[in-house]
Amino acid sequence: MMRRILACLCACAVVLSVQAAAPTTKPSSATANKPADAATAQREIEALIAALGRSGCSFERNGEWYDGARARTHLGRKYDYLRRRDPAGSAESFIERAASRSSTSGRAYHVRCPGKPVESASTWFQRQLRDMRAPKR
């Protein structure tokens, strides 16, 4: 009797492990387009970083203000790090994970542009991204 129970348990375990390993859905067209999406994301992220660098705005990080060139260097390094970990990340993911707050202190980044109030870096980058994606007239 024990052998039958043990054999049944082993058979169930094999079936469950095969089911767990099998994909549950077909690959979507989004998966098939990942290289193009990753290339688009990379272009957008690099454009966002460059936009800050040439904007004339200052970038606050951990209580210190930096000019656009230093901000561009810092965010470029963070992007390089993230790209090694998740090469298919989106521009939105970059804004959320790298351009909004310090990964060391957790403090939010801010942007200060001439003649405008200080705003969160997240808001500034999201607006830049929205403007970049807007159809050109």
N, C-alpha and C positions, 0 to 999 in steps of 0.2 A: 504494500500500500504506500509506503514512504517513497519507494522508487517511482511510482506513478505520479505522485504529487510533485516530486523533484523534477521529473521529466516534463511535466506540464508547466511548472514554473520556468524552467529553462526555455521551453518553446515560446512561452509568452514574452520572456525577456528578449529573445531574438527578434520576434515580430515587432515589439515596441521599439527596439533599437533601429531596425530597418525603417520603420515609419518615421522616426525622429530624424533620421539622416536624409530621407527623401525630401526634395523640395515640394512645398505645398502649393505653389503657384507657378505659372509659366513666367519666364522672363518677360518683363514689360518692354514696350518700345522705349521707355525712359532708360532702362538698363542698356539697351542696344545703343542708345545715343550718349552714353556716359563720356566718351572721349571728347565729343563736340561740346557737351555741357561743361566738362572740366576746362576745356580751352576757353570757352566763353567766360567762365567764372574767373579764370586766371587773368584774362584781359580786363575784366571789370574791376577786380581787386587791384591790379597794378594801376589802372586808371584812377581809382579812388585815392590810392596812396600818392600818386603824382599830383592829383588835384589839390590835396592838402599842401603839398610841397610848393606849389606855385600860387596858392591862394592869397598869400599875404597875411594869413591868419596865424595866430599863435596856438600852441597845443599844450594843454596842462596835463602833466603826468605826475602823480604823487606829490602835489603841492608846488611843483616848479613849472614855469612856463618856458616853452621851447619854440624856436622859430620853425618855419615849415620844413627847412632842410633837415634839421635834427629830428623832427617828428617823422619825416619820410624815412630816414635811416632806421629809426626805432621800429616803426611799423613794418618796414621791409624785412627786418630781422625776425619779427614775430610771425610774419606771413611765411617766411622761409621755413621756420620751425613747424608751423601748422601744416604746410604743404608736404613736409616729410612724413607727418603723421596721418594726414587725410587729404590725399591729392585731389579728391573729387569734391572738396568743400565749395559751397556757393559763396557769392558775395555777401549774402545775408548772414551766413555762418561766420565769415570773417569779421563782419561788423560786430556780431554778438560775442564771438570768442576772443577777438584780438584787439579790435579798434575801440571798444567801449569802456574797458576797465583794465586796471593793472592785474596781471596774473599773479603778481607777487603780493601786493597789499590788498587787492580787491577794491581799491578806490576807483571811482568813475573818472574817466578822462573828460576833459572839456575843451571846447574850441572857442577862441575869441577873435572875431574878425573886426577890422577897423569900422567904426561907426555902428556896430551892432552889439546887442547884449551877448554875454557869455551863454553858451548853450552846451548841452551834453554832446560829446563826440558821437554818440550813437545817433542822435537826431541829425547832426550835421552830415554824417556819412550816409544815412538813409535818404536824406534829401538829395545829396549828390547822386546817389545811385538812381533814384527816381528820375532826376533830370537827365541823367545819361541814357536811361532806357526810353525816355519819352520820344515819340516820333518827331523827327526833324521836319520843320515846315519850310 
